[in-house]
Amino acid sequence: MTVSRLRVRRGALALGTVSALLLVTACGGSRVDHASVVAAGNGGSPTVEPAAAQVAAPAVAAPVAAGQPVAGRPAPVAATAVTVAAPGKSATKAEPVVAKPAAASAPKVAAAAAAAEPACPQKLAPIILGQTLAASGLVGAAIAGLRTGVAVWAQDINARGGIDCHPIQVYQLDDGSDPSRVSANWNQLMKVKGAIACLGCGEPIPIAALRTAAERDKIPVVGGDNTAVDWFQSPWLFPAGGAPLASYSGAYVDAAKIVGKGAKAGLLYCVEASICTDLKNNHANGVKRAGLELAPTKAVSLTQPDFTAECQAMKEDDVKVLFLGLDGSASTRVARSCISLGYKPTIATGAIAVSQQAAVDPNLRTLGTFLGTGIAPFTEVAAPPVAAFVAGMARYAPGAAVEQQAMLGWAAGKLFEAAMSKVADKARAGDVTTAIVLDGLWQLKDEKLGGLSPGATFVKGSPAKYVDCYYGLELGPKGFSSPTGPKPVCYGGGSGSAVQSQAVASAMTAPFVPAMPVLVRSRRRTRR
């Protein structure tokens, strides 16, 4: 199906489910879906507006013990399979495995945090936040965890009395990666619901629509998928972690440790989004940083059913590292096609590309997949900031997927929390406005979010300071592990380094070539 046909179909749908989250206390049980997470506590429940079609919430399953540690490596945290029912279809059954969090520690974490908060003489007006993200459609499987992470953070902060005596109220909308729905959702959230910021928004494909709306209305986007270079180009986008291109280059670097210096590195990149162009432009830089040798790059479509021709070409060119600028579903088809030819390259990609479904794919695990990410790996459960996230998931979303995208949502909340700590006096004096939030954000300098981030710095009127750092994840036969540990790897000598190679600079300024005609031609070639 072409992008134009997808847009027509999406355009025929209403905005989808709107969940108003008055998040107060914990939910119980060992199996939850997203609606249960946001509805939990003291009789509070989400308000759902009528919709022509609703996207089913992710199904989750009870935890299964993780695999044994690999010699010389940190113990792997097993991936979780999350089956998502597409509109009009039922969810398929999957065999899930998930790292089991220590649920008993969650109340202690919340109690300790609450003890540090000054008492509220009275409850003030709620802080209203909005979130639009691709929870369905293209890349939806990889993005949906952001909403659970945001919901769990809101539950956690409200259990501690809110922020400066203001409870947090979050409205969440699915846009299915459709730019027109992003715009419509933004207007609904900001102009109808009265949200003062967009929290944890996830738009790898229609990032331009999100950026345009934020710049037009001068409303901040606080944290999110942090996938496209736009996050470090606009003064109205506030990323929680390291720069996307640093993460992508980091995947090459970690993969090179397995295949060795001088090996060839190829690239398959999608034609559906501007981020794919960013990946293409960054390819030479990532290869250089890893000490690898440049090999062919090929444009492909996320909707291709088979990648045998591309795998054959890479095999003939003796490519040892294959970077996939694709979503999780397409990545599994690439792995299957390559293995069918007896071709077994090491895979490199971005953490956002591997959905929970893709993470249990035996082919991706067999090949070995290295992923760069801008915030600390969810696998580092011994690190205090990650332990707090895992405890929050255990308390408010028991049985839900403990994974990197959910932690991105949590990190977005922590970034908002850090900004509000800079303007606590103003917040306690009355209603919290967009201006107050911006004031707090612009005061953040090398903000590490307790160890979740390599450092975030924002200055009024300027894009976020470029943070040339990444964290590593590795997906192997026994699940996820962290080849680089809980601390960031930074190029150029340190956290928050503004050093950029010419290749990175070129990637950040290269114009986006519309993908539609390319996609149509690609589909025609596939049909022949």
N, C-alpha and C positions, 0 to 999 in steps of 0.2 A: 504494500500500500504506500502511495506517495505521501509526502508531507502535506500537500494540499488537500488530499482526501482525508487525511487524519484530522486536519484543522476543520474541515467541513463537519466531520462527525462530532468533534469536540464542541464546535460552535453550536451544535444543535442541542447540547445539554445545558442544563441550568448550572449555577455556580457550584452545586454539590453541597455536601454537608457542612454546616457551620457549627462548630462546637464552642460554646462559651464555657470557659474553664474557670469556675470559682473553686480553686484547688486548695483544700484545707488540710486533710489528714490522710492517713494511710488506707489502702485497700487491702483486703485479705485474700486468701486462697493461693493456690499454686499455679493456676492457669488464668491468664487475663488477655483481653484484647485491648486495642487502643481506647475504645469507648469506655471500657471499664476503668482504665487508668485515669481518664479525665473526669469521670463521674464520681470518683470515690470521695467518701468522707462526710459525716455529719448531715446526711440528707442532701448534700449538694449534688446537682446533676447537670449535664450539659443541656443547653437549649438547642434544639435542632430545627433549622428552618426548612420549609418544604423544598424539595428538589426533584427535578425530573428523573434523575438517576443518581444513585449513591455508590461510592466505591467501597467495597467491603474492606473491613479493617484486617490487618495482618493476623493470621492465626499463629498462636504460640503454643509451645509444648513444655512438658515437664523436663527438668534438667537430667542429663545423663553424664556420668563421670568423664572427665577429660582424659586424653591419652597420657602415656608416660613421657617423662622428659627425654630429649635426645641428648646424647653425650656431647658436652661442650657447648650446649645451647640452653637458653632459658626454657623452662617447661612450657609447652604449647598450651594455648587456651583453645579448646575446640570451637569450631564455627557452629553457627546456629542456622538451621533451615527454617525459613519463614515462608509459608505459602500464602500468596495474595490472590484473592479471587478478583478477576477482571470483571467489569460491568457485564451482567448477564450471564456470567459463568460461575460455577462453583469451584471452591478451592480444591486443589489436588493434594492428596496425602503425601507427606514427606517424612523422612526419618531424621528428626532433629537431634542435634547434640549441642549442649550449651555448658559453659563453665558455671558451676553452681556457686553463687555468692553466699557469703556468710550472713544470712538474714538477721541473726541475733545481734550483730554489731551495729545494725542500722539505728535502733533507738538510741544507743550510746553516742553515736556520731551526732544525731540530731539534738540530743540533750546537751552535749558539750557546746554545740554551736549556739543553742538557745541561751545557755548560761552567759555567753559572751555578749549577747544582745541587750542593750538597755531596755528597761521596761517601758511599755507604751501606756501612757495615762488614758488614752482613748484611741479607738480605731478610726483612722482617717479614710478618705475616699479611696477607692481602689485605683491602682495603676493599670490602665488598660493597654494591652499590647496585642499586636496582630502577627500572624504568621501565614504566609502563602508559600506553598512548596509543591513540587511534583511528587505527590504521594501515589500517583498512578501513571499509566502511559509510559513513554520512553523514559528510561532511567528511574522510574518511580520505585522500583524494587530496591534500588540502591539509596534512595533519598528518604524514604518514608520514616526511617529510624529517627530522623531529626525531630519529628513532631513528638515522639515518645520521650526523647531526651528533654525537650522543652517542657513537656507536661510534668515529668518527674521533678525537674528543677523547680517549677512553680509550686508543686505539692510540698517540696522540701522547704522552700523559703517561707511559704505560708504557715507551715507547721512551727516556724520560728517567729511568727508574729508579722510576717511580711517584711517589706523594706521600709524602714523608718515609719513604722506603724501603718503603712499602706498595704493592704492585701493585693496580690497580683491576680489579674484577670486576663486570660489569654483567649483570643479567638483564632481558630485555625481553619484554613481553607485549602483545598486541593485544587491545583490548576492544571495538572496533567501535562506540564511542559508546553502549554499553549500560551503564546504571548498575549493574545486577546483576553484570556482568562486571568493571566497575571495582572493585567491592567484593571480588569473588572474587580478582581479580588482586592487589589490595593484600594480602589475607591470605596468598596464596601467596608473594608477594615478601618481606613483612616477617616473617611468622610461620613460614614453612617454609624459605625460602631464607636468612633472616637478614639481609636488607638493613637498613642503618641510616639510609637516606634514600631518597626518591623523586627521581630526577634527570631533568629534562627531560620531565616528564609533559605530555601533550597532551589536554585534555578540554574543548573549547569548549562541548559540549552537556551532558555529565554532570558538570560541574564540582562540583555539590553533593555528589555521591557521593565524589569525591576529597577535597573539603574536610572532609566529615564524618569520613572515615576518618583523615585527618591529625590533626584536632582530638581525636578519640577516643583515638588511640594516642600523641599528642604526638610524632609523627615528622615532620620537615620535608620539604616539597616544594621542592626547590631548582631554580628555573628551570623553564621550560616554554613553553606556547603564549602565555601572558600575554594572553588574549583577553577574559575576563570580569572584571567589577569585583571579583569575589571575591579576586583576587590582591592587592588592596590593602585587604581587609576582615578577613582572618584572620591571626593571629600565627603560624600554622604554614605559610603560603605565602610563599615568598621569591622574588619576581620579579627578573629580571636587568635589566629595562629600564624605560622610561617607562610611565605609566599607560595602560590601554587606551583610556579615553575621550579622552585627549589625542591619541592616534594617530588615532582616528576623526575628531576635530575637525580634525586636521591635513590629512586628505584633503580636507575641504571647503575649507580655506584654500588649498591648492595648486591645487585645481580652479578656485577663484574668480580666480586669477591669469590664467587662460585666458579665462574667460567674462566677467569684469568684475564689479565691485561692483554690488549691487542686483539681480542676476539671481535668478530663482526657483530654489529647491532643494527637490526632493521626495525621498521615502524609500519604498523597498520593503523590508520587514523580515519575516523568517521567524517562524513561530509554533511552531517545534520546540524552542526553548531559551530559557533565561533571558537569555542574551546578546542575543537579539533584542529583548527588552524593554528592556535597557540601551541598545541603539542607538536605540530609539524615544524613550526619555526624554532621550537626549543630543542629539537632532536639533536642537532649538531652540538649544542652546548652540553646536553646531558651526556652524549657520547664522549666528548672531550673531557668532561669532569671525571668520568669513570675510567678513562684510559683505554677506551674501546676504539674500534675502527668503524667508520661510517659504512653502512650497507643501504640497500634500496628502501625507499619509503613508498607506500601504496595507499591511495585513497579507496575506502570501502564504505559500504552502507551498514548501518545498524540493523537493517531489515534483511540482509542477505541470509539465505538459509544455509549456505555452504561457502567455505573458504579454501577449498582444496587447491585451486589455482594459485592463490596467494601463498599458501604453505609450500607448494611445490617450488615456486620461484625462490622463496627464502631458503629452502633446503638446498637447491642447486647453487645458491650463492654462499653456502656454508655459514649462514647466520646462526650465531650461538645465543644471542639475547634478542628476543622479539618483544618490543614495546607495543602494547595494545592501547590505543586511544579510543576505547569502545566502552559500552556498558557491560554489565555482568552477563547478560544473556548472549550477546554477540561474542564475548570472550570465551564462553563455554563452547560455542560452535567452532571458534578458531582452534581451540585446544583439541576438540574431537577431530577436526579435519586434519590437523597436523599429525596427530598420533596415528590416524588411519594410514598415513604414508610412511610410518616408521620414523617420523621426524620429531625430535623431542628438544626443542629450544627451551631455555630458561625464560620465563615470562616476567616482564616488568610492566607496571601500570600505576595508576593513582588509586589511593584507598577508596575513593568514592565509586570506583568502577566495579568493585567486587561486592555484589549484594549478598544477602544471607543465603539465597538459593545458589548463587554461583560459588560461594565459599565451601559448599559441600560437594561440588563437582569433582569426581575422582580424577578427571583428566588435568584440571588446573592444579590439583594437589600433587599429582604424579610429576608433572613438569617442574613444579616449584615456581611460585609466584611471589615476586617482591613488589611491595607497595609503599609509596611514600605518602606521608600525611603531615598536615601542618600543626597538629596538636599531639600530645602524648598518647602513646598506644594504649588501647583499652586492656591489653594483655598484662600491663605492668601493675597488677593488683596490689603489690606491696608498697607502691608509691602512694603517699597520703592523698594527693588530689584524685588519683584514680580510685583508691579505696573508697573515698567519699561518694564518687559516682556509683560504684558498684553497690555500696550500702543503700543509696537512694533507690536504685533499681530494685534491690531486694525488698525494700520496704513498700514502695509504691507501685511497682510493676513486677511482682514475683512471677517468674517463669517467662518473662519477656526477654527478647534478645539483648544480651549484653554485648554491644558491638560498637564499632568506630563511629557510625553515623549517629547513633543515639548519644554518644559522648560529645559529638559536635554540637548537638542541641543543648546538652548540659553546659558545655563551654560557652555557648552564646549567652545562656542565663547568667553564668558566672561573670562574663564580661559586663553585662548590664548591671549586675550587683556591684562590681568594682567601680563602675562609673558613678553609681548612686552614692557610694561611700564617700566620694569627693564633694558631694553637695548635700550631705545629710541635714545640715541646718535648714537649708531652703526646703528640703522635702518635708521636714517635720513642721514647717511653718504653715503648710497649706497643701493645695493640690499640686501634683507633679505634672509638669508640662513638657512639651518637646524641647523647649529652650533650656529647661533645667537638665534634662537628659544630655543634651549636647554639651552643656557647660561641664558636666561630669566627664564625658567622653574625652573632651579636649584637654582635660587635666591628666589623663593617663599617660605615663611615660615609662617605657620598658616594663609594662604590666605583665607579669608572668602567671597570673591567675593561680598562685600557689604552687606552680609547677606544671600546670596543664599546657602552658604556652611558652614559646621561646622569647616572648616579649612583644607587647603591642604598644605603639606610640602614635598618638593622634595630635594633630595641630590644626587649629581652625583655618579653614580655607584651603587646606592641602590634603591630598590623598594620604592614606596610612603610610607610615614609614616602611620602606621595603625591608622585610625580614628574611634574609637569605639562609634560612635554616629549615631542617626537616627532621621527622622521626621515621623510623623504619618499621615495617610490618612484613612478616614472611608467612605465606600459606604453604604448608607442606602436608605430607600424608597424615599427620596426626593433628592438624589444625593450625591455628595462628600462633606465632611467637614473635618476639621483638629482637631482631638481630642487632639493633643499636641501643637497646635498653630504654630507660625512662627519660634520658636527657637528650636534648636536641643535638644534631650534627649541624654545625654552621660553617658555611664557606666564608672565606675572606677574613677569618680570624675571630669571630665571636658573635654572640647573640645580637640581633638587631642590625647586623652589618648591612650597609647600603651598597656594598660592592656588587656590581652587576657586570657581566661580560657583555661584549657587543652583541652576542647572539641573543642574550636575554633581553637586552634593550630593544633589539629588532623585533622580537616576538611580542613585546608589550605594545609596540606602536604599529605593527603591520595591519593594514586594512583588512576587514573581513569581506571575503568574496561570498556572495549569497550562495547557499548550498542547494537550493531547490532544483535548478537545472541539472546540476551534477548528479543529484540523487535520482532524477528521472532517467538520465542516461545510464546510470549504474544499474537501475532496475531492468531496463531494456536489455542490457548486455546479459544480465543474469537469466532472463527468460529465454534468450536464444540458446 
